[in-house]
Amino acid sequence: MKNKIKIYLASPRGFCAGVDRAIEIVKKSLKKFGSPVYVRHEIVHNKYVVENLKKKGAIFVEELCEIKDNSRPVVFSAHGIPKSVLEEANFKHIEYIDATCPLVSKVHKEAEQLCKYNYHILLIGHKNHPEVIGTMGQLPAGTIDLIETKEDAKNYIHKKNEKLSYITQTTLSVDDTVEIIQILKNKFPYIKEPKKDDICYATTNRQLAVKKIAKRCEMFFVIGSRNSSNSKRLVEAAKKSGCLKSKLLYSTNNLPIKEILKCKNIGISSGASAPEILVKEFIAKIREKADIEINEVEVAKENVVFKIPNKLK
């Protein structure tokens, strides 16, 4: 007789509007220009998505110097790029299509405006994440500092005479960011905050959905890549909400099926760059071994759509 397992499925989960748009931009570029089309950095942080686009004729590079034929177009990933990359593309006469998520572009514009009005900027984010590299790369050196942790915020010394402001990476943990911001506000009561929260709606909604169901579960799984910031934050949110056995599932080949079969309740979500087919495959593998009941728990409806660049229409 099969075990009975109740699966709590977080909603919303998976692709956000920025990811949808970025993948669509690569597909439409291939249709318009033919293959190959180069893509600088993984278009979104998901191996399944990247491999599929490779099959269609996309070639992924980390830097423009790896492009073998400058007559072919390049797509810039959803995470955004430093200005130096744009300058290099223009210098080499490489046609580019920018798939930067509009919510990341909003943070870039915000940073430029603050710099223009002589604010020194603190960026709350993770070192070496492509989005952080892109945002810091919008500004002259010395005008922006990175704050990664609460300790960084506590220890930060503002030596300059300029006014102080902060912005954030779009895929951070909502809770952790609130704590860091509070430390900065207590320390620098005059610090300027963004007019609107920089953390994107999709990140917030996915974290809310996970928090709502994690406390009911013995195990919680987030389907997403190891280099996906928003996926890692979902695992953290599940642990903080009471499910200590929360894991990032980046390959369905190594499922902890024995552990799963000992559970009565498990939770599932997926990162903003993970396709729904991976969730379905995971559930199908559990179904082979157990009787399952699926409860979808929705915290918000998402109907955001971002436009494709005009040159691809």
C-alpha positions in Angstrom: 0.0 0.0 0.0 1.3 3.4 -1.0 1.9 6.2 1.6 -0.4 9.2 1.5 1.3 12.6 1.1 -0.4 16.0 1.0 1.4 18.4 -1.3 1.1 22.1 -0.6 1.8 23.9 -3.9 2.8 27.6 -3.5 1.2 30.0 -5.9 2.5 32.2 -7.5 5.7 30.3 -8.3 8.0 29.9 -11.2 8.4 32.3 -14.1 7.9 36.1 -13.5 7.2 38.7 -16.2 10.9 39.7 -16.4 12.0 36.1 -17.1 9.1 35.4 -19.5 10.1 38.6 -21.4 13.9 37.7 -21.5 13.3 34.1 -22.8 10.8 35.5 -25.4 13.5 38.1 -26.5 16.0 35.3 -27.2 13.4 33.3 -29.2 12.2 36.3 -31.2 15.9 37.3 -31.9 16.6 33.8 -33.3 13.5 34.1 -35.4 14.4 37.5 -36.8 18.2 37.2 -37.2 18.5 33.4 -37.6 21.1 31.4 -35.6 23.5 31.9 -34.0 22.4 34.7 -31.6 24.8 35.3 -28.8 23.6 35.7 -25.2 25.8 37.4 -22.7 25.6 35.5 -19.4 22.8 32.9 -18.7 19.6 34.7 -19.9 18.0 33.6 -16.7 19.5 31.4 -14.0 18.2 28.0 -15.0 20.0 25.2 -16.8 16.9 23.7 -18.3 16.0 27.0 -20.0 19.6 27.7 -21.1 19.9 24.2 -22.7 16.6 24.6 -24.5 17.7 27.9 -26.0 21.1 26.4 -27.0 19.3 23.8 -29.0 17.4 26.6 -30.9 20.7 28.3 -31.8 21.7 30.5 -28.9 25.4 30.7 -28.0 26.0 31.7 -24.4 29.1 33.7 -23.5 30.3 35.5 -20.3 32.0 38.4 -22.0 31.7 40.1 -25.5 35.3 39.2 -26.3 34.2 35.6 -26.6 31.9 36.4 -29.5 33.6 35.0 -32.7 31.5 36.9 -35.2 30.7 40.5 -34.4 28.2 40.7 -37.2 25.9 38.5 -35.1 23.6 40.1 -32.5 23.9 39.7 -28.8 21.2 39.6 -26.1 21.9 41.0 -22.7 20.5 38.9 -19.8 17.6 39.7 -17.6 20.0 40.6 -14.7 21.2 43.8 -16.4 24.7 44.9 -17.4 27.3 47.5 -16.4 27.6 50.5 -18.8 31.1 49.3 -19.8 29.5 46.3 -21.6 27.2 48.6 -23.6 30.2 50.8 -24.5 32.1 47.8 -25.7 29.2 46.6 -27.9 28.9 50.1 -29.5 32.7 50.2 -30.0 32.7 46.8 -31.7 29.6 47.6 -33.7 27.8 44.6 -32.3 24.0 44.8 -32.6 22.5 44.2 -29.2 19.0 43.5 -27.8 18.7 44.4 -24.1 16.6 41.8 -22.1 17.3 43.5 -18.7 14.2 43.1 -16.6 12.3 46.5 -16.5 12.3 46.4 -12.7 16.1 46.1 -12.7 16.3 49.0 -15.2 14.2 51.0 -12.8 16.8 50.5 -10.0 19.5 51.5 -12.6 17.7 54.8 -13.4 17.1 55.4 -9.7 20.8 55.0 -8.9 21.8 57.4 -11.8 19.3 60.0 -10.5 20.6 59.8 -6.9 24.2 60.1 -8.2 23.2 63.2 -10.3 21.9 64.9 -7.2 25.1 64.1 -5.3 23.9 61.3 -3.1 26.3 58.6 -2.0 24.5 55.3 -2.6 24.4 52.1 -0.5 23.3 49.1 -2.5 21.9 46.3 -0.4 22.7 43.1 -2.3 24.9 40.1 -2.8 28.5 40.5 -4.0 29.3 39.1 -7.5 25.6 38.6 -8.4 25.2 39.8 -12.0 22.4 42.1 -11.0 24.6 43.8 -8.4 27.6 44.0 -10.9 25.2 45.6 -13.4 23.8 48.2 -10.9 27.1 49.2 -9.5 28.4 49.4 -13.1 26.0 52.3 -13.9 28.0 54.6 -11.7 31.5 56.1 -11.3 33.8 54.2 -8.9 33.6 55.5 -5.3 29.9 56.7 -5.6 28.3 53.4 -4.5 29.1 50.9 -1.7 27.7 47.4 -1.3 26.0 46.3 2.0 25.5 42.5 2.1 24.7 41.8 5.8 23.4 43.3 9.0 27.0 43.4 10.2 28.0 45.5 7.1 25.2 47.9 7.9 26.2 48.2 11.6 29.9 48.7 10.7 29.4 51.1 7.8 31.2 54.4 8.2 30.1 57.3 6.1 33.2 59.4 5.7 32.1 61.7 2.9 30.2 64.9 3.0 27.6 63.8 0.5 24.0 63.0 1.3 23.3 59.3 1.8 20.7 57.0 0.1 20.1 53.3 -0.4 18.7 51.0 -3.1 18.3 47.2 -3.2 18.8 44.2 -5.4 15.4 43.1 -6.7 15.6 39.4 -5.6 16.5 39.7 -1.9 14.8 38.2 1.2 12.1 40.7 2.1 12.6 40.1 5.9 16.4 40.3 5.8 16.3 43.5 3.8 13.8 45.1 6.2 16.3 44.4 9.1 19.2 45.9 7.2 17.2 49.0 6.2 16.2 49.5 9.9 19.8 49.4 11.0 20.8 51.9 8.3 17.8 54.2 9.3 18.7 54.1 13.0 22.3 54.8 12.2 21.7 57.4 9.5 18.2 59.0 10.2 18.6 61.3 7.2 19.2 58.4 4.7 17.0 58.7 1.6 14.9 55.7 0.7 13.5 54.7 -2.7 10.0 56.1 -3.5 8.9 52.6 -4.1 10.3 49.3 -2.8 13.0 48.0 -5.1 12.4 44.3 -4.3 10.3 43.1 -7.2 6.6 42.1 -6.9 7.3 38.5 -8.0 10.1 38.0 -5.3 7.7 39.3 -2.6 4.7 37.2 -3.8 6.8 34.0 -4.0 8.2 34.5 -0.5 4.7 35.2 0.9 3.3 32.0 -0.6 6.2 30.0 0.8 5.8 31.5 4.3 2.1 30.7 4.3 2.6 27.0 3.7 6.1 26.1 5.1 4.9 25.8 8.7 2.5 23.0 7.7 5.2 20.9 6.1 7.8 18.4 7.2 9.8 19.0 4.1 9.8 21.9 1.6 11.3 22.0 -1.9 12.2 24.9 -4.0 12.9 24.0 -7.6 15.6 26.3 -9.0 19.2 26.6 -9.9 22.1 26.8 -7.4 23.1 30.3 -8.8 19.5 31.6 -8.6 19.4 34.3 -5.9 15.6 34.3 -5.7 15.4 30.5 -5.3 17.9 30.5 -2.5 15.9 33.2 -0.7 12.8 31.0 -1.0 14.6 28.2 0.8 15.6 30.6 3.6 12.0 31.9 3.8 10.7 28.3 4.3 13.3 27.5 7.0 12.5 30.8 8.8 8.8 30.0 8.7 9.3 26.7 10.5 10.2 24.0 8.0 13.9 23.3 8.8 14.1 20.5 6.2 13.8 22.9 3.3 15.9 22.2 0.2 16.9 23.7 -3.1 16.1 21.1 -5.8 18.3 21.8 -8.8 18.1 18.3 -10.4 15.2 15.8 -10.2 17.8 13.0 -10.6 18.8 13.1 -7.0 15.4 13.2 -5.2 15.5 12.4 -1.5 12.6 10.0 -2.2 13.1 7.9 1.0 12.9 11.1 3.1 9.8 12.3 1.2 8.0 9.0 1.7 8.3 9.4 5.5 6.4 12.7 5.3 2.6 13.4 5.5 2.9 17.0 4.3 5.4 18.5 1.9 5.6 22.0 0.3 6.7 22.9 -3.2 7.6 26.2 -4.9 9.9 27.2 -7.7 12.2 30.1 -8.4 11.3 32.9 -10.8 13.5 31.4 -13.5 12.3 27.7 -13.1 9.8 26.4 -15.8 6.6 24.8 -14.6 7.5 21.5 -16.4 10.2 20.9 -13.7 7.5 21.2 -10.9 5.3 18.7 -12.9 8.2 16.3 -13.3 8.9 16.4 -9.6 5.3 15.7 -8.6 5.1 12.9 -11.2 8.1 11.2 -9.5 6.5 11.4 -6.1 3.2 10.1 -7.6 5.0 6.9 -8.7 5.8 6.0 -5.1 2.9 7.6 -3.1 -0.8 8.5 -3.2 -0.8 12.3 -3.3 -3.3 15.1 -2.7 -2.4 18.5 -4.1 -3.5 21.7 -2.4 -2.6 24.9 -4.3 -2.3 27.8 -1.9 -2.5 31.1 -3.7 -1.5 34.4 -2.1 -1.7 36.7 -5.1 -2.8 36.8 -8.8 -0.1 38.0 -11.2 -1.1 39.6 -14.5 2.0 41.7 -15.1 3.3 41.6 -18.7 6.5 43.5 -19.9 6.7 44.6 -23.5 9.2 43.2 -26.0 11.6 45.7 -27.5 10.2 47.4 -30.7 13.0 46.1 -32.9 11.7 42.5 -32.4 8.1 43.3 -33.1 
